[in-house]
Amino acid sequence: MAYRITDKCISCGTCEMECPVGAISQGDERYVIDPEKCIECGACQSVCPVGAPEQE
């Protein structure tokens, strides 16, 4: 299942730079992951300082 970014997100942008397929972008309130592009690699989760990305 694709990852999603929870409201723990502090909008640091680290996850966006780490995503190998460009599935992460800045949303209105926090970064968001496009579930159609997400390949479930977990790269975003491994670099997030607050653990905001979680697998659905």
C-alpha positions in Angstrom: 0.0 0.0 0.0 1.2 3.5 -0.8 2.6 5.8 1.8 0.8 8.9 3.0 2.1 11.9 5.0 0.4 12.4 8.4 -0.2 15.7 10.1 3.0 15.2 12.0 4.7 16.8 8.9 6.7 19.9 9.7 7.1 20.8 5.9 10.9 20.5 5.9 10.9 19.0 2.4 13.4 16.3 3.1 11.1 13.6 1.9 10.4 15.3 -1.5 14.1 15.4 -2.3 14.5 11.7 -1.4 11.6 10.3 -3.5 13.0 8.5 -6.5 9.8 8.8 -8.6 8.7 12.4 -7.7 5.5 11.3 -5.9 5.9 13.9 -3.2 4.9 17.5 -3.5 4.1 20.5 -1.3 0.4 20.6 -0.4 -1.7 23.3 1.2 -0.9 22.4 4.8 1.9 19.8 4.4 3.6 17.6 1.9 1.5 15.0 0.1 2.2 11.7 -1.7 0.5 10.9 -4.9 -0.6 7.2 -4.4 -0.6 6.6 -8.2 3.1 7.4 -8.4 4.3 5.9 -5.0 6.3 2.7 -5.4 6.3 2.0 -1.7 10.0 2.1 -1.4 10.0 3.7 2.1 12.8 6.2 1.2 10.6 9.1 2.5 10.0 7.4 5.8 13.6 6.6 6.4 14.7 10.3 6.1 11.8 12.1 7.8 12.9 13.6 11.1 9.4 13.3 12.6 8.1 10.0 11.1 5.3 11.7 9.2 5.2 9.2 6.2 3.3 6.1 7.1 2.2 3.2 5.0 -1.6 3.1 4.4 
